Amino acid sequence: MAIQSSSAMLGIITLASQGLISLPDGIAMMLGAEIGTCTDTLVATVGRSRSAVRAGIFHLAFNF
């Protein structure tokens, strides 16, 4: 969840392609970044309508 930037993900891909991080580590970072982008959406749904919460949960499920 700490990495939410596509630029940072490009850096991770570069590190993995050069063998500086392992494939499992790179995959874990990628999944964390994908799910991390959902945190902003989920925080924004607090106190909103049921439809907004549903949209936030769908966003999380889609990225997961």
DSSP file (Angstrom, degrees, kcal/mol; ACC not computed):
  #  RESIDUE AA STRUCTURE BP1 BP2  ACC     N-H-->O    O-->H-N    N-H-->O    O-->H-N    TCO  KAPPA ALPHA  PHI   PSI    X-CA   Y-CA   Z-CA
    1    1 A M              0   0    0      0, 0.0    38,-0.1     0, 0.0    32,-0.1   0.000 360.0 360.0 360.0 -15.0    0.0    0.0    0.0
    2    2 A A        +     0   0    0      1,-0.1     2,-0.8     2,-0.1    31,-0.1   0.806 360.0  64.2 -74.0 -27.8    3.0    2.3    0.4
    3    3 A I        +     0   0    0      1,-0.1    33,-0.2    26,-0.1    34,-0.2  -0.857  50.6 147.3-101.9 110.7    3.7    2.4   -3.4
    4    4 A Q        +     0   0    0     -2,-0.8     2,-0.4    32,-0.1    -1,-0.1   0.356  42.5 100.1-118.4   1.3    0.8    4.1   -5.2
    5    5 A S     >  -     0   0    0      1,-0.1     4,-1.7     2,-0.0     5,-0.1  -0.738  61.7-149.0 -98.0 135.0    2.7    5.7   -8.0
    6    6 A S  H  > S+     0   0    0     -2,-0.4     4,-1.9     1,-0.2    -1,-0.1   0.816 103.0  58.1 -67.9 -28.7    3.0    4.3  -11.5
    7    7 A S  H  > S+     0   0    0      2,-0.2     4,-1.6     1,-0.2    -1,-0.2   0.904 105.3  48.9 -66.0 -40.5    6.4    5.9  -11.7
    8    8 A A  H  > S+     0   0    0      1,-0.2     4,-1.9     2,-0.2    -2,-0.2   0.878 108.5  54.2 -65.6 -36.6    7.5    4.0   -8.7
    9    9 A M  H  X S+     0   0    0     -4,-1.7     4,-2.5     1,-0.2    -1,-0.2   0.886 104.3  54.6 -64.5 -37.6    6.2    0.8  -10.3
   10   10 A L  H  X S+     0   0    0     -4,-1.9     4,-2.2     1,-0.2    -1,-0.2   0.891 107.3  51.4 -61.7 -38.9    8.3    1.5  -13.3
   11   11 A G  H  X S+     0   0    0     -4,-1.6     4,-2.4     2,-0.2    -2,-0.2   0.888 108.9  50.1 -63.0 -40.2   11.3    1.7  -11.0
   12   12 A I  H  X S+     0   0    0     -4,-1.9     4,-2.5     2,-0.2    -2,-0.2   0.903 109.6  50.9 -65.6 -41.6   10.4   -1.6   -9.5
   13   13 A I  H  X S+     0   0    0     -4,-2.5     4,-2.5     1,-0.2    -2,-0.2   0.903 110.4  50.2 -61.9 -40.9   10.1   -3.2  -12.9
   14   14 A T  H  X S+     0   0    0     -4,-2.2     4,-1.5     2,-0.2    -2,-0.2   0.921 110.4  49.3 -63.5 -44.2   13.5   -1.8  -13.8
   15   15 A L  H  <>S+     0   0    0     -4,-2.4     5,-2.5     1,-0.2     6,-0.7   0.904 112.7  48.0 -60.7 -41.7   15.0   -3.3  -10.6
   16   16 A A  H ><5S+     0   0    0     -4,-2.5     3,-1.2     1,-0.2    -2,-0.2   0.896 108.7  53.0 -67.6 -39.7   13.5   -6.6  -11.4
   17   17 A S  H 3<5S+     0   0    0     -4,-2.5    -1,-0.2     1,-0.3    -2,-0.2   0.794 109.9  49.1 -67.6 -25.8   14.6   -6.7  -15.0
   18   18 A Q  T 3<5S-     0   0    0     -4,-1.5    -1,-0.3    -5,-0.2    -2,-0.2   0.424 116.7-114.8 -91.3   0.8   18.2   -6.0  -13.8
   19   19 A G  T < 5S+     0   0    0     -3,-1.2    -3,-0.2    -4,-0.3    -2,-0.1   0.658  80.1 125.3  79.0  15.5   18.0   -8.8  -11.2
   20   20 A L  S   <S+     0   0    0     -5,-2.5     2,-0.3    -6,-0.2    -4,-0.2   0.723  77.2  29.3 -82.0 -20.9   18.3   -6.5   -8.2
   21   21 A I  S    S-     0   0    0     -6,-0.7    -2,-0.2    -9,-0.1    -1,-0.1  -0.962  92.0-108.8-131.5 154.0   15.1   -7.8   -6.7
   22   22 A S     >  -     0   0    0     -2,-0.3     4,-2.4     1,-0.1     5,-0.2  -0.336  27.7-111.3 -79.3 162.5   13.6  -11.3   -7.0
   23   23 A L  H  > S+     0   0    0      1,-0.2     4,-2.6     2,-0.2     5,-0.2   0.921 117.2  50.9 -60.0 -47.1   10.5  -12.1   -9.0
   24   24 A P  H  > S+     0   0    0      0, 0.0     4,-2.4     0, 0.0    -1,-0.2   0.897 111.3  49.1 -59.4 -38.3    8.4  -12.9   -5.9
   25   25 A D  H  > S+     0   0    0      2,-0.2     4,-2.2     1,-0.2    -2,-0.2   0.916 111.6  49.1 -65.6 -41.6    9.4   -9.6   -4.3
   26   26 A G  H  X S+     0   0    0     -4,-2.4     4,-2.3     2,-0.2    -1,-0.2   0.896 111.4  48.9 -63.9 -41.0    8.5   -7.7   -7.5
   27   27 A I  H  X S+     0   0    0     -4,-2.6     4,-2.7     2,-0.2     5,-0.2   0.909 110.3  51.3 -65.5 -42.0    5.1   -9.4   -7.7
   28   28 A A  H  X S+     0   0    0     -4,-2.4     4,-2.2    -5,-0.2    -2,-0.2   0.905 111.5  47.6 -61.9 -41.0    4.4   -8.7   -4.0
   29   29 A M  H  X S+     0   0    0     -4,-2.2     4,-2.1     2,-0.2    -1,-0.2   0.896 111.5  50.8 -66.4 -39.9    5.3   -5.0   -4.6
   30   30 A M  H  X S+     0   0    0     -4,-2.3     4,-2.3     2,-0.2    -2,-0.2   0.931 111.7  46.3 -63.9 -45.6    3.1   -4.8   -7.7
   31   31 A L  H  X S+     0   0    0     -4,-2.7     4,-2.5     1,-0.2     5,-0.3   0.900 111.6  52.3 -64.3 -39.8    0.1   -6.3   -5.9
   32   32 A G  H  X S+     0   0    0     -4,-2.2     4,-2.2    -5,-0.2    -1,-0.2   0.884 109.9  49.2 -62.4 -38.0    0.6   -4.0   -2.9
   33   33 A A  H  X S+     0   0    0     -4,-2.1     4,-1.5     2,-0.2    -2,-0.2   0.907 110.4  50.1 -68.1 -41.6    0.7   -1.0   -5.3
   34   34 A E  H  < S+     0   0    0     -4,-2.3     4,-0.4     1,-0.2     3,-0.3   0.933 117.0  39.9 -63.0 -45.5   -2.5   -2.1   -7.1
   35   35 A I  H >< S+     0   0    0     -4,-2.5     3,-1.2     1,-0.2     4,-0.4   0.829 109.0  63.1 -72.7 -31.0   -4.3   -2.6   -3.8
   36   36 A G  H >X S+     0   0    0     -4,-2.2     3,-1.1     1,-0.3     4,-0.5   0.806  92.5  63.0 -63.4 -30.2   -2.7    0.6   -2.4
   37   37 A T  H 3X S+     0   0    0     -4,-1.5     4,-0.6    -3,-0.3     3,-0.3   0.737  96.5  61.1 -66.5 -19.4   -4.4    2.7   -5.0
   38   38 A C  H <> S+     0   0    0     -3,-1.2     4,-2.8    -4,-0.4    -1,-0.2   0.688  84.1  77.1 -79.7 -18.0   -7.7    1.6   -3.5
   39   39 A T  H <> S+     0   0    0     -3,-1.1     4,-2.5    -4,-0.4     5,-0.2   0.896  92.9  50.9 -63.2 -39.3   -7.0    3.1   -0.1
   40   40 A D  H  X S+     0   0    0     -4,-0.5     4,-1.9    -3,-0.3    -1,-0.2   0.927 112.6  47.1 -61.4 -43.2   -7.7    6.7   -1.3
   41   41 A T  H  X S+     0   0    0     -4,-0.6     4,-1.0     2,-0.2    -2,-0.2   0.921 112.6  48.4 -64.6 -44.4  -11.1    5.5   -2.7
   42   42 A L  H >< S+     0   0    0     -4,-2.8     3,-0.5     1,-0.2     4,-0.4   0.890 111.1  50.0 -66.6 -38.4  -12.0    3.6    0.4
   43   43 A V  H >< S+     0   0    0     -4,-2.5     3,-1.1     1,-0.2    -1,-0.2   0.881 107.4  55.6 -64.9 -37.0  -11.2    6.5    2.7
   44   44 A A  H 3< S+     0   0    0     -4,-1.9    -1,-0.2     1,-0.2    -2,-0.2   0.725 100.2  60.4 -68.8 -20.6  -13.3    8.8    0.4
   45   45 A T  T X< S+     0   0    0     -4,-1.0     3,-2.3    -3,-0.5    -1,-0.2   0.600  73.8 117.8 -83.6  -9.8  -16.3    6.5    0.9
   46   46 A V  T <  S+     0   0    0     -3,-1.1     3,-0.1    -4,-0.4    -3,-0.0  -0.395  89.9   4.1 -61.9 123.9  -16.4    7.0    4.7
   47   47 A G  T 3  S+     0   0    0      1,-0.2    -1,-0.3    -2,-0.2     2,-0.1   0.565 107.7 120.2  79.2   9.4  -19.7    8.7    5.5
   48   48 A R  S <  S-     0   0    0     -3,-2.3    -1,-0.2     1,-0.2    -3,-0.1  -0.321  70.3 -70.5 -96.7-177.9  -21.0    8.6    1.9
   49   49 A S     >  -     0   0    0     -2,-0.1     4,-2.1     1,-0.1    -1,-0.2  -0.160  45.6-105.5 -69.2 165.9  -24.0    6.9    0.4
   50   50 A R  H  > S+     0   0    0      1,-0.2     4,-2.4     2,-0.2     5,-0.1   0.855 121.3  55.9 -60.5 -36.0  -24.4    3.2    0.0
   51   51 A S  H  > S+     0   0    0      2,-0.2     4,-2.2     1,-0.2    -1,-0.2   0.884 106.4  50.1 -65.2 -38.5  -23.7    3.5   -3.7
   52   52 A A  H  > S+     0   0    0      2,-0.2     4,-2.2     1,-0.2    -2,-0.2   0.912 111.2  48.1 -66.3 -42.4  -20.4    5.3   -3.1
   53   53 A V  H  X S+     0   0    0     -4,-2.1     4,-2.4     2,-0.2    -2,-0.2   0.911 110.7  52.2 -63.6 -41.8  -19.3    2.6   -0.6
   54   54 A R  H  X S+     0   0    0     -4,-2.4     4,-2.4     1,-0.2    -2,-0.2   0.900 108.7  50.3 -60.6 -41.4  -20.4   -0.1   -3.2
   55   55 A A  H  X S+     0   0    0     -4,-2.2     4,-2.3     2,-0.2    -1,-0.2   0.897 110.2  50.3 -64.2 -40.5  -18.3    1.6   -5.8
   56   56 A G  H  X S+     0   0    0     -4,-2.2     4,-1.9     2,-0.2    -2,-0.2   0.897 111.5  47.4 -64.4 -41.1  -15.3    1.7   -3.5
   57   57 A I  H  X S+     0   0    0     -4,-2.4     4,-2.7     2,-0.2    -2,-0.2   0.881 110.9  51.8 -68.4 -38.4  -15.6   -2.0   -2.7
   58   58 A F  H  X S+     0   0    0     -4,-2.4     4,-2.9     2,-0.2     5,-0.2   0.913 107.7  53.0 -62.6 -41.8  -15.9   -2.8   -6.4
   59   59 A H  H  X S+     0   0    0     -4,-2.3     4,-2.0     2,-0.2    -2,-0.2   0.911 111.3  46.3 -58.9 -43.8  -12.8   -0.8   -7.1
   60   60 A L  H  X S+     0   0    0     -4,-1.9     4,-2.1     2,-0.2    -2,-0.2   0.934 113.6  47.9 -63.8 -47.5  -10.9   -2.8   -4.4
   61   61 A A  H  < S+     0   0    0     -4,-2.7    -2,-0.2     1,-0.2    -1,-0.2   0.890 111.0  51.6 -63.1 -39.3  -12.3   -6.2   -5.7
   62   62 A F  H  < S+     0   0    0     -4,-2.9    -1,-0.2     1,-0.2    -2,-0.2   0.916 113.3  43.6 -64.5 -43.3  -11.4   -5.3   -9.3
   63   63 A N  H  <        0   0    0     -4,-2.0    -1,-0.2     1,-0.3    -2,-0.2   0.801 360.0 360.0 -73.4 -28.0   -7.8   -4.4   -8.4
   64   64 A F     <        0   0    0     -4,-2.1    -1,-0.3    -5,-0.2    -2,-0.2   0.503 360.0 360.0 -73.1 360.0   -7.5   -7.4   -6.2
